[in-house]
Amino acid sequence: MPSVRDRARGFLVAGQSSFACALGRSGIVVDKREGDGGTPRAALPLRRLFLRPDKGPRPRSLLKARLLTRSDAWCDDRRDRRYNRLISRPLGEAEERLWRQDHLYDFIVELGWNDRPIRRGRGSAIFWHLPRNGLTPTAGCIATPRDVFFKVLPRLSRCAVIRI
């Protein structure tokens, strides 16, 4: 649910509870495009949990989980046949790195966006991840503080969706 004061902020509602979250810098968009900074208005199914093995305890979850490696990246190049997929790349290559120096991707839930089927240029890698300080805007994802992530994730079934 978007905030009335700031289009790049919203609320993650889980049952009777509501938590502040960061959205894309362009707010919620209906016609999502690669690089537009928007969070797509859609019902996004939870796909899987990614986590860094060196960043503390694993959150409880019913989702399939995968430990991140330093070579993990997400293909956001619309010309690549692997567009909008997890790939393995040597360090330093241009794809979106999942093993980051900051804490944003310590824990990630991959959300089902533009993946069944994949349409090139319609946006890739909509994640639920940890935020920057101050819940500043994301590149199009949803971000909640770590304590909210760890509180809400165990309550979600494998067939849960995030509605934006």
TIVO-2410 file (N, C-alpha, C; in nm, 3 decimals):
# residues 164
REC num residu      c1      c2      c3 atome chaine
REC   1      M   0.085  -0.117   0.000     N      A
REC   1      M   0.000   0.000   0.000    CA      A
REC   1      M   0.090   0.124   0.000     C      A
REC   2      P   0.071   0.218  -0.094     N      A
REC   2      P   0.158   0.336  -0.102    CA      A
REC   2      P   0.128   0.437   0.008     C      A
REC   3      S   0.228   0.519   0.038     N      A
REC   3      S   0.211   0.628   0.134    CA      A
REC   3      S   0.152   0.748   0.060     C      A
REC   4      V   0.067   0.824   0.127     N      A
REC   4      V   0.010   0.942   0.064    CA      A
REC   4      V   0.109   1.058   0.062     C      A
REC   5      R   0.214   1.051   0.141     N      A
REC   5      R   0.311   1.160   0.150    CA      A
REC   5      R   0.432   1.143   0.061     C      A
REC   6      D   0.470   1.019   0.030     N      A
REC   6      D   0.593   0.993  -0.044    CA      A
REC   6      D   0.570   0.871  -0.133     C      A
REC   7      R   0.574   0.890  -0.264     N      A
REC   7      R   0.544   0.778  -0.355    CA      A
REC   7      R   0.646   0.665  -0.349     C      A
REC   8      A   0.765   0.691  -0.294     N      A
REC   8      A   0.867   0.588  -0.281    CA      A
REC   8      A   0.861   0.517  -0.146     C      A
REC   9      R   0.755   0.543  -0.071     N      A
REC   9      R   0.734   0.474   0.056    CA      A
REC   9      R   0.597   0.408   0.054     C      A
REC  10      G   0.586   0.302   0.129     N      A
REC  10      G   0.460   0.232   0.137    CA      A
REC  10      G   0.448   0.161   0.269     C      A
REC  11      F   0.352   0.071   0.275     N      A
REC  11      F   0.329  -0.008   0.395    CA      A
REC  11      F   0.312  -0.153   0.355     C      A
REC  12      L   0.385  -0.240   0.421     N      A
REC  12      L   0.370  -0.383   0.405    CA      A
REC  12      L   0.266  -0.425   0.508     C      A
REC  13      V   0.154  -0.475   0.461     N      A
REC  13      V   0.046  -0.516   0.550    CA      A
REC  13      V   0.044  -0.668   0.554     C      A
REC  14      A   0.054  -0.723   0.674     N      A
REC  14      A   0.050  -0.868   0.694    CA      A
REC  14      A  -0.053  -0.894   0.804     C      A
REC  15      G  -0.168  -0.944   0.764     N      A
REC  15      G  -0.276  -0.965   0.860    CA      A
REC  15      G  -0.322  -0.831   0.916     C      A
REC  16      Q  -0.319  -0.818   1.046     N      A
REC  16      Q  -0.361  -0.695   1.114    CA      A
REC  16      Q  -0.244  -0.599   1.137     C      A
REC  17      S  -0.124  -0.638   1.097     N      A
REC  17      S  -0.005  -0.556   1.121    CA      A
REC  17      S   0.035  -0.480   0.995     C      A
REC  18      S   0.091  -0.361   1.015     N      A
REC  18      S   0.136  -0.277   0.904    CA      A
REC  18      S   0.276  -0.226   0.935     C      A
REC  19      F   0.365  -0.234   0.835     N      A
REC  19      F   0.505  -0.195   0.854    CA      A
REC  19      F   0.548  -0.103   0.740     C      A
REC  20      A   0.622   0.001   0.773     N      A
REC  20      A   0.674   0.092   0.670    CA      A
REC  20      A   0.772   0.016   0.580     C      A
REC  21      C   0.769   0.049   0.451     N      A
REC  21      C   0.863  -0.012   0.357    CA      A
REC  21      C   0.904   0.090   0.253     C      A
REC  22      A   1.017   0.064   0.190     N      A
REC  22      A   1.064   0.147   0.079    CA      A
REC  22      A   1.018   0.083  -0.051     C      A
REC  23      L   0.982   0.169  -0.147     N      A
REC  23      L   0.945   0.125  -0.281    CA      A
REC  23      L   1.044   0.186  -0.380     C      A
REC  24      G   1.023   0.162  -0.507     N      A
REC  24      G   1.108   0.219  -0.610    CA      A
REC  24      G   1.103   0.371  -0.614     C      A
REC  25      R   1.210   0.433  -0.660     N      A
REC  25      R   1.219   0.580  -0.661    CA      A
REC  25      R   1.109   0.646  -0.744     C      A
REC  26      S   1.051   0.573  -0.840     N      A
REC  26      S   0.942   0.625  -0.922    CA      A
REC  26      S   0.805   0.588  -0.866     C      A
REC  27      G   0.802   0.526  -0.750     N      A
REC  27      G   0.676   0.484  -0.691    CA      A
REC  27      G   0.621   0.360  -0.759     C      A
REC  28      I   0.490   0.344  -0.749     N      A
REC  28      I   0.423   0.228  -0.807    CA      A
REC  28      I   0.387   0.261  -0.951     C      A
REC  29      V   0.424   0.171  -1.043     N      A
REC  29      V   0.399   0.193  -1.185    CA      A
REC  29      V   0.314   0.079  -1.242     C      A
REC  30      V   0.232   0.112  -1.340     N      A
REC  30      V   0.146   0.013  -1.405    CA      A
REC  30      V   0.218  -0.052  -1.523     C      A
REC  31      D   0.293   0.027  -1.599     N      A
REC  31      D   0.362  -0.021  -1.719    CA      A
REC  31      D   0.512  -0.032  -1.689     C      A
REC  32      K   0.552  -0.134  -1.615     N      A
REC  32      K   0.690  -0.151  -1.570    CA      A
REC  32      K   0.785  -0.173  -1.688     C      A
REC  33      R   0.898  -0.102  -1.685     N      A
REC  33      R   1.005  -0.115  -1.786    CA      A
REC  33      R   1.139  -0.127  -1.714     C      A
REC  34      E   1.232  -0.196  -1.777     N      A
REC  34      E   1.367  -0.212  -1.721    CA      A
REC  34      E   1.428  -0.075  -1.696     C      A
REC  35      G   1.476  -0.053  -1.573     N      A
REC  35      G   1.547   0.069  -1.539    CA      A
REC  35      G   1.462   0.189  -1.506     C      A
REC  36      D   1.328   0.174  -1.500     N      A
REC  36      D   1.243   0.290  -1.474    CA      A
REC  36      D   1.235   0.330  -1.327     C      A
REC  37      G   1.287   0.247  -1.237     N      A
REC  37      G   1.285   0.279  -1.095    CA      A
REC  37      G   1.150   0.260  -1.030     C      A
REC  38      G   1.057   0.198  -1.100     N      A
REC  38      G   0.923   0.179  -1.046    CA      A
REC  38      G   0.904   0.040  -0.987     C      A
REC  39      T   0.817   0.034  -0.888     N      A
REC  39      T   0.774  -0.093  -0.831    CA      A
REC  39      T   0.644  -0.129  -0.902     C      A
REC  40      P   0.635  -0.246  -0.964     N      A
REC  40      P   0.516  -0.278  -1.045    CA      A
REC  40      P   0.390  -0.299  -0.960     C      A
REC  41      R   0.279  -0.244  -1.008     N      A
REC  41      R   0.149  -0.272  -0.944    CA      A
REC  41      R   0.110  -0.411  -0.992     C      A
REC  42      A   0.111  -0.505  -0.899     N      A
REC  42      A   0.084  -0.645  -0.935    CA      A
REC  42      A   0.073  -0.729  -0.809     C      A
REC  43      A   0.027  -0.850  -0.824     N      A
REC  43      A   0.031  -0.951  -0.719    CA      A
REC  43      A   0.154  -1.036  -0.748     C      A
REC  44      L   0.255  -1.025  -0.664     N      A
REC  44      L   0.384  -1.090  -0.689    CA      A
REC  44      L   0.400  -1.212  -0.597     C      A
REC  45      P   0.402  -1.332  -0.654     N      A
REC  45      P   0.422  -1.452  -0.573    CA      A
REC  45      P   0.565  -1.459  -0.520     C      A
REC  46      L   0.580  -1.521  -0.405     N      A
REC  46      L   0.712  -1.543  -0.346    CA      A
REC  46      L   0.774  -1.663  -0.415     C      A
REC  47      R   0.895  -1.648  -0.467     N      A
REC  47      R   0.960  -1.758  -0.540    CA      A
REC  47      R   1.058  -1.835  -0.451     C      A
REC  48      R   1.159  -1.765  -0.400     N      A
REC  48      R   1.260  -1.832  -0.316    CA      A
REC  48      R   1.334  -1.730  -0.233     C      A
REC  49      L   1.402  -1.782  -0.132     N      A
REC  49      L   1.480  -1.701  -0.039    CA      A
REC  49      L   1.628  -1.718  -0.071     C      A
REC  50      F   1.697  -1.606  -0.084     N      A
REC  50      F   1.844  -1.607  -0.098    CA      A
REC  50      F   1.902  -1.547   0.029     C      A
REC  51      L   2.014  -1.603   0.075     N      A
REC  51      L   2.077  -1.547   0.194    CA      A
REC  51      L   2.226  -1.562   0.191     C      A
REC  52      R   2.291  -1.463   0.252     N      A
REC  52      R   2.436  -1.470   0.267    CA      A
REC  52      R   2.466  -1.555   0.388     C      A
REC  53      P   2.551  -1.656   0.374     N      A
REC  53      P   2.579  -1.746   0.487    CA      A
REC  53      P   2.658  -1.678   0.598     C      A
REC  54      D   2.720  -1.564   0.569     N      A
REC  54      D   2.804  -1.497   0.669    CA      A
REC  54      D   2.731  -1.383   0.740     C      A
REC  55      K   2.599  -1.372   0.725     N      A
REC  55      K   2.526  -1.256   0.778    CA      A
REC  55      K   2.427  -1.290   0.888     C      A
REC  56      G   2.458  -1.388   0.968     N      A
REC  56      G   2.372  -1.416   1.082    CA      A
REC  56      G   2.280  -1.532   1.060     C      A
REC  57      P   2.189  -1.551   1.154     N      A
REC  57      P   2.101  -1.669   1.146    CA      A
REC  57      P   2.008  -1.661   1.027     C      A
REC  58      R   1.975  -1.778   0.980     N      A
REC  58      R   1.881  -1.790   0.867    CA      A
REC  58      R   1.741  -1.761   0.917     C      A
REC  59      P   1.668  -1.674   0.847     N      A
REC  59      P   1.530  -1.649   0.890    CA      A
REC  59      P   1.444  -1.774   0.867     C      A
REC  60      R   1.348  -1.795   0.953     N      A
REC  60      R   1.255  -1.907   0.934    CA      A
REC  60      R   1.170  -1.877   0.812     C      A
REC  61      S   1.149  -1.978   0.731     N      A
REC  61      S   1.069  -1.959   0.610    CA      A
REC  61      S   1.029  -2.094   0.553     C      A
REC  62      L   0.913  -2.096   0.488     N      A
REC  62      L   0.870  -2.215   0.416    CA      A
REC  62      L   0.919  -2.215   0.272     C      A
REC  63      L   0.980  -2.105   0.230     N      A
REC  63      L   1.029  -2.095   0.092    CA      A
REC  63      L   1.155  -2.178   0.074     C      A
REC  64      K   1.177  -2.222  -0.050     N      A
REC  64      K   1.305  -2.284  -0.083    CA      A
REC  64      K   1.412  -2.179  -0.060     C      A
REC  65      A   1.523  -2.220  -0.003     N      A
REC  65      A   1.631  -2.126   0.027    CA      A
REC  65      A   1.757  -2.164  -0.049     C      A
REC  66      R   1.835  -2.063  -0.083     N      A
REC  66      R   1.962  -2.084  -0.153    CA      A
REC  66      R   2.065  -1.992  -0.092     C      A
REC  67      L   2.180  -2.046  -0.056     N      A
REC  67      L   2.291  -1.965  -0.006    CA      A
REC  67      L   2.356  -1.894  -0.123     C      A
REC  68      L   2.379  -1.763  -0.106     N      A
REC  68      L   2.445  -1.685  -0.211    CA      A
REC  68      L   2.593  -1.715  -0.216     C      A
REC  69      T   2.651  -1.701  -0.334     N      A
REC  69      T   2.795  -1.710  -0.351    CA      A
REC  69      T   2.843  -1.578  -0.411     C      A
REC  70      R   2.971  -1.555  -0.407     N      A
REC  70      R   3.027  -1.430  -0.459    CA      A
REC  70      R   3.006  -1.413  -0.610     C      A
REC  71      S   2.982  -1.520  -0.681     N      A
REC  71      S   2.964  -1.511  -0.826    CA      A
REC  71      S   2.817  -1.495  -0.868     C      A
REC  72      D   2.726  -1.496  -0.772     N      A
REC  72      D   2.584  -1.484  -0.806    CA      A
REC  72      D   2.549  -1.344  -0.853     C      A
REC  73      A   2.473  -1.339  -0.960     N      A
REC  73      A   2.427  -1.211  -1.017    CA      A
REC  73      A   2.290  -1.234  -1.079     C      A
REC  74      W   2.223  -1.124  -1.111     N      A
REC  74      W   2.093  -1.132  -1.177    CA      A
REC  74      W   2.109  -1.063  -1.312     C      A
REC  75      C   2.066  -1.128  -1.418     N      A
REC  75      C   2.084  -1.072  -1.552    CA      A
REC  75      C   1.976  -0.968  -1.579     C      A
REC  76      D   2.018  -0.841  -1.594     N      A
REC  76      D   1.925  -0.734  -1.626    CA      A
REC  76      D   1.951  -0.676  -1.765     C      A
REC  77      D   2.030  -0.748  -1.845     N      A
REC  77      D   2.060  -0.706  -1.982    CA      A
REC  77      D   1.954  -0.766  -2.074     C      A
REC  78      R   1.864  -0.681  -2.124     N      A
REC  78      R   1.752  -0.730  -2.205    CA      A
REC  78      R   1.796  -0.796  -2.336     C      A
REC  79      R   1.922  -0.777  -2.378     N      A
REC  79      R   1.974  -0.842  -2.500    CA      A
REC  79      R   2.026  -0.982  -2.475     C      A
REC  80      D   2.045  -1.016  -2.347     N      A
REC  80      D   2.100  -1.146  -2.309    CA      A
REC  80      D   1.988  -1.250  -2.304     C      A
REC  81      R   2.014  -1.370  -2.354     N      A
REC  81      R   1.914  -1.477  -2.352    CA      A
REC  81      R   1.879  -1.519  -2.209     C      A
REC  82      R   1.963  -1.483  -2.112     N      A
REC  82      R   1.938  -1.518  -1.971    CA      A
REC  82      R   1.869  -1.406  -1.893     C      A
REC  83      Y   1.814  -1.310  -1.965     N      A
REC  83      Y   1.747  -1.195  -1.904    CA      A
REC  83      Y   1.650  -1.238  -1.793     C      A
REC  84      N   1.654  -1.165  -1.683     N      A
REC  84      N   1.569  -1.186  -1.565    CA      A
REC  84      N   1.584  -1.325  -1.505     C      A
REC  85      R   1.710  -1.369  -1.497     N      A
REC  85      R   1.741  -1.498  -1.434    CA      A
REC  85      R   1.865  -1.485  -1.347     C      A
REC  86      L   1.874  -1.575  -1.250     N      A
REC  86      L   1.995  -1.588  -1.170    CA      A
REC  86      L   2.105  -1.644  -1.258     C      A
REC  87      I   2.222  -1.582  -1.254     N      A
REC  87      I   2.335  -1.630  -1.332    CA      A
REC  87      I   2.460  -1.629  -1.245     C      A
REC  88      S   2.563  -1.692  -1.293     N      A
REC  88      S   2.693  -1.691  -1.227    CA      A
REC  88      S   2.789  -1.612  -1.316     C      A
REC  89      R   2.856  -1.513  -1.258     N      A
REC  89      R   2.947  -1.428  -1.334    CA      A
REC  89      R   3.076  -1.407  -1.256     C      A
REC  90      P   3.187  -1.395  -1.328     N      A
REC  90      P   3.311  -1.359  -1.259    CA      A
REC  90      P   3.295  -1.222  -1.192     C      A
REC  91      L   3.365  -1.202  -1.084     N      A
REC  91      L   3.359  -1.075  -1.013    CA      A
REC  91      L   3.394  -0.960  -1.107     C      A
REC  92      G   3.324  -0.849  -1.092     N      A
REC  92      G   3.353  -0.730  -1.170    CA      A
REC  92      G   3.271  -0.714  -1.296     C      A
REC  93      E   3.197  -0.817  -1.336     N      A
REC  93      E   3.114  -0.805  -1.456    CA      A
REC  93      E   2.991  -0.720  -1.426     C      A
REC  94      A   2.924  -0.672  -1.526     N      A
REC  94      A   2.826  -0.565  -1.514    CA      A
REC  94      A   2.688  -0.604  -1.461     C      A
REC  95      E   2.657  -0.729  -1.449     N      A
REC  95      E   2.524  -0.768  -1.403    CA      A
REC  95      E   2.500  -0.722  -1.260     C      A
REC  96      E   2.377  -0.729  -1.217     N      A
REC  96      E   2.344  -0.691  -1.080    CA      A
REC  96      E   2.398  -0.797  -0.985     C      A
REC  97      R   2.499  -0.758  -0.908     N      A
REC  97      R   2.564  -0.849  -0.813    CA      A
REC  97      R   2.473  -0.875  -0.695     C      A
REC  98      L   2.460  -0.999  -0.652     N      A
REC  98      L   2.378  -1.031  -0.535    CA      A
REC  98      L   2.461  -1.034  -0.407     C      A
REC  99      W   2.591  -1.056  -0.420     N      A
REC  99      W   2.682  -1.052  -0.304    CA      A
REC  99      W   2.737  -0.910  -0.300     C      A
REC 100      R   2.682  -0.829  -0.212     N      A
REC 100      R   2.715  -0.685  -0.209    CA      A
REC 100      R   2.796  -0.650  -0.085     C      A
REC 101      Q   2.863  -0.537  -0.093     N      A
REC 101      Q   2.939  -0.487   0.022    CA      A
REC 101      Q   2.848  -0.429   0.129     C      A
REC 102      D   2.735  -0.368   0.087     N      A
REC 102      D   2.640  -0.317   0.185    CA      A
REC 102      D   2.551  -0.432   0.231     C      A
REC 103      H   2.451  -0.405   0.312     N      A
REC 103      H   2.366  -0.509   0.370    CA      A
REC 103      H   2.236  -0.534   0.294     C      A
REC 104      L   2.210  -0.462   0.186     N      A
REC 104      L   2.081  -0.468   0.119    CA      A
REC 104      L   2.039  -0.609   0.079     C      A
REC 105      Y   2.132  -0.688   0.030     N      A
REC 105      Y   2.099  -0.821  -0.019    CA      A
REC 105      Y   2.148  -0.932   0.074     C      A
REC 106      D   2.163  -0.903   0.203     N      A
REC 106      D   2.198  -1.009   0.297    CA      A
REC 106      D   2.090  -1.117   0.299     C      A
REC 107      F   1.965  -1.074   0.285     N      A
REC 107      F   1.849  -1.164   0.279    CA      A
REC 107      F   1.758  -1.109   0.169     C      A
REC 108      I   1.720  -1.195   0.077     N      A
REC 108      I   1.639  -1.153  -0.038    CA      A
REC 108      I   1.529  -1.256  -0.060     C      A
REC 109      V   1.408  -1.207  -0.084     N      A
REC 109      V   1.302  -1.294  -0.134    CA      A
REC 109      V   1.280  -1.254  -0.280     C      A
REC 110      E   1.301  -1.349  -0.369     N      A
REC 110      E   1.274  -1.327  -0.511    CA      A
REC 110      E   1.123  -1.327  -0.530     C      A
REC 111      L   1.073  -1.221  -0.592     N      A
REC 111      L   0.930  -1.210  -0.620    CA      A
REC 111      L   0.905  -1.243  -0.767     C      A
REC 112      G   0.794  -1.306  -0.795     N      A
REC 112      G   0.762  -1.348  -0.931    CA      A
REC 112      G   0.715  -1.231  -1.016     C      A
REC 113      W   0.807  -1.169  -1.085     N      A
REC 113      W   0.775  -1.061  -1.177    CA      A
REC 113      W   0.838  -1.090  -1.312     C      A
REC 114      N   0.758  -1.084  -1.416     N      A
REC 114      N   0.807  -1.099  -1.553    CA      A
REC 114      N   0.890  -1.226  -1.569     C      A
REC 115      D   0.842  -1.334  -1.509     N      A
REC 115      D   0.920  -1.457  -1.516    CA      A
REC 115      D   0.843  -1.575  -1.575     C      A
REC 116      R   0.715  -1.563  -1.599     N      A
REC 116      R   0.636  -1.675  -1.653    CA      A
REC 116      R   0.528  -1.622  -1.745     C      A
REC 117      P   0.559  -1.584  -1.866     N      A
REC 117      P   0.687  -1.590  -1.937    CA      A
REC 117      P   0.769  -1.462  -1.917     C      A
REC 118      I   0.895  -1.470  -1.953     N      A
REC 118      I   0.984  -1.354  -1.948    CA      A
REC 118      I   0.964  -1.272  -2.074     C      A
REC 119      R   0.942  -1.142  -2.056     N      A
REC 119      R   0.930  -1.049  -2.169    CA      A
REC 119      R   1.044  -0.948  -2.156     C      A
REC 120      R   1.131  -0.948  -2.254     N      A
REC 120      R   1.249  -0.862  -2.249    CA      A
REC 120      R   1.212  -0.715  -2.235     C      A
REC 121      G   1.280  -0.648  -2.141     N      A
REC 121      G   1.261  -0.506  -2.120    CA      A
REC 121      G   1.147  -0.469  -2.027     C      A
REC 122      R   1.072  -0.568  -1.977     N      A
REC 122      R   0.957  -0.540  -1.890    CA      A
REC 122      R   0.994  -0.536  -1.742     C      A
REC 123      G   1.124  -0.537  -1.715     N      A
REC 123      G   1.170  -0.529  -1.576    CA      A
REC 123      G   1.217  -0.663  -1.525     C      A
REC 124      S   1.320  -0.658  -1.446     N      A
REC 124      S   1.377  -0.780  -1.390    CA      A
REC 124      S   1.404  -0.761  -1.241     C      A
REC 125      A   1.419  -0.872  -1.173     N      A
REC 125      A   1.466  -0.874  -1.035    CA      A
REC 125      A   1.387  -0.783  -0.941     C      A
REC 126      I   1.261  -0.814  -0.923     N      A
REC 126      I   1.185  -0.746  -0.818    CA      A
REC 126      I   1.203  -0.832  -0.693     C      A
REC 127      F   1.273  -0.776  -0.597     N      A
REC 127      F   1.306  -0.847  -0.474    CA      A
REC 127      F   1.240  -0.779  -0.355     C      A
REC 128      W   1.223  -0.855  -0.248     N      A
REC 128      W   1.195  -0.801  -0.115    CA      A
REC 128      W   1.328  -0.815  -0.043     C      A
REC 129      H   1.389  -0.706  -0.003     N      A
REC 129      H   1.521  -0.709   0.059    CA      A
REC 129      H   1.530  -0.608   0.171     C      A
REC 130      L   1.648  -0.592   0.227     N      A
REC 130      L   1.671  -0.498   0.336    CA      A
REC 130      L   1.692  -0.358   0.281     C      A
REC 131      P   1.661  -0.253   0.359     N      A
REC 131      P   1.666  -0.115   0.307    CA      A
REC 131      P   1.798  -0.045   0.335     C      A
REC 132      R   1.816   0.065   0.266     N      A
REC 132      R   1.922   0.161   0.301    CA      A
REC 132      R   1.875   0.235   0.425     C      A
REC 133      N   1.966   0.303   0.493     N      A
REC 133      N   1.929   0.382   0.609    CA      A
REC 133      N   1.821   0.483   0.571     C      A
REC 134      G   1.723   0.500   0.656     N      A
REC 134      G   1.618   0.597   0.631    CA      A
REC 134      G   1.510   0.550   0.535     C      A
REC 135      L   1.507   0.421   0.502     N      A
REC 135      L   1.410   0.368   0.407    CA      A
REC 135      L   1.407   0.449   0.278     C      A
REC 136      T   1.525   0.482   0.228     N      A
REC 136      T   1.532   0.557   0.103    CA      A
REC 136      T   1.489   0.466  -0.013     C      A
REC 137      P   1.451   0.526  -0.127     N      A
REC 137      P   1.395   0.447  -0.238    CA      A
REC 137      P   1.488   0.337  -0.289     C      A
REC 138      T   1.425   0.236  -0.345     N      A
REC 138      T   1.496   0.125  -0.408    CA      A
REC 138      T   1.500   0.151  -0.559     C      A
REC 139      A   1.555   0.056  -0.633     N      A
REC 139      A   1.556   0.065  -0.780    CA      A
REC 139      A   1.426   0.010  -0.839     C      A
REC 140      G   1.335  -0.035  -0.754     N      A
REC 140      G   1.207  -0.090  -0.800    CA      A
REC 140      G   1.158  -0.203  -0.711     C      A
REC 141      C   1.239  -0.239  -0.613     N      A
REC 141      C   1.205  -0.348  -0.522    CA      A
REC 141      C   1.126  -0.297  -0.402     C      A
REC 142      I   1.102  -0.387  -0.308     N      A
REC 142      I   1.039  -0.356  -0.180    CA      A
REC 142      I   1.145  -0.383  -0.074     C      A
REC 143      A   1.160  -0.291   0.020     N      A
REC 143      A   1.261  -0.310   0.125    CA      A
REC 143      A   1.199  -0.282   0.261     C      A
REC 144      T   1.226  -0.371   0.355     N      A
REC 144      T   1.182  -0.353   0.493    CA      A
REC 144      T   1.302  -0.374   0.585     C      A
REC 145      P   1.297  -0.313   0.704     N      A
REC 145      P   1.405  -0.336   0.801    CA      A
REC 145      P   1.418  -0.485   0.834     C      A
REC 146      R   1.535  -0.523   0.876     N      A
REC 146      R   1.566  -0.663   0.906    CA      A
REC 146      R   1.469  -0.723   1.007     C      A
REC 147      D   1.434  -0.648   1.112     N      A
REC 147      D   1.343  -0.703   1.213    CA      A
REC 147      D   1.205  -0.731   1.154     C      A
REC 148      V   1.159  -0.647   1.063     N      A
REC 148      V   1.031  -0.671   0.996    CA      A
REC 148      V   1.042  -0.793   0.905     C      A
REC 149      F   1.149  -0.802   0.830     N      A
REC 149      F   1.174  -0.916   0.741    CA      A
REC 149      F   1.165  -1.046   0.821     C      A
REC 150      F   1.236  -1.050   0.934     N      A
REC 150      F   1.242  -1.171   1.017    CA      A
REC 150      F   1.109  -1.199   1.088     C      A
REC 151      K   1.028  -1.096   1.109     N      A
REC 151      K   0.899  -1.113   1.174    CA      A
REC 151      K   0.792  -1.161   1.076     C      A
REC 152      V   0.790  -1.104   0.955     N      A
REC 152      V   0.685  -1.134   0.858    CA      A
REC 152      V   0.712  -1.263   0.780     C      A
REC 153      L   0.835  -1.284   0.737     N      A
REC 153      L   0.867  -1.399   0.651    CA      A
REC 153      L   0.819  -1.533   0.706     C      A
REC 154      P   0.838  -1.564   0.835     N      A
REC 154      P   0.792  -1.695   0.884    CA      A
REC 154      P   0.641  -1.713   0.879     C      A
REC 155      R   0.566  -1.604   0.871     N      A
REC 155      R   0.420  -1.611   0.868    CA      A
REC 155      R   0.365  -1.640   0.728     C      A
REC 156      L   0.450  -1.636   0.628     N      A
REC 156      L   0.405  -1.647   0.489    CA      A
REC 156      L   0.415  -1.790   0.437     C      A
REC 157      S   0.310  -1.834   0.370     N      A
REC 157      S   0.312  -1.967   0.312    CA      A
REC 157      S   0.386  -1.964   0.178     C      A
REC 158      R   0.412  -2.080   0.123     N      A
REC 158      R   0.477  -2.089  -0.008    CA      A
REC 158      R   0.392  -2.029  -0.120     C      A
REC 159      C   0.261  -2.023  -0.100     N      A
REC 159      C   0.173  -1.969  -0.204    CA      A
REC 159      C   0.131  -1.825  -0.175     C      A
REC 160      A   0.195  -1.760  -0.080     N      A
REC 160      A   0.163  -1.619  -0.049    CA      A
REC 160      A   0.205  -1.528  -0.166     C      A
REC 161      V   0.138  -1.414  -0.174     N      A
REC 161      V   0.173  -1.312  -0.273    CA      A
REC 161      V   0.185  -1.178  -0.202     C      A
REC 162      I   0.267  -1.092  -0.259     N      A
REC 162      I   0.275  -0.953  -0.215    CA      A
REC 162      I   0.198  -0.872  -0.318     C      A
REC 163      R   0.095  -0.804  -0.273     N      A
REC 163      R   0.012  -0.720  -0.362    CA      A
REC 163      R   0.059  -0.577  -0.353     C      A
REC 164      I   0.089  -0.521  -0.468     N      A
REC 164      I   0.135  -0.382  -0.474    CA      A
REC 164      I   0.032  -0.301  -0.549     C      A
***
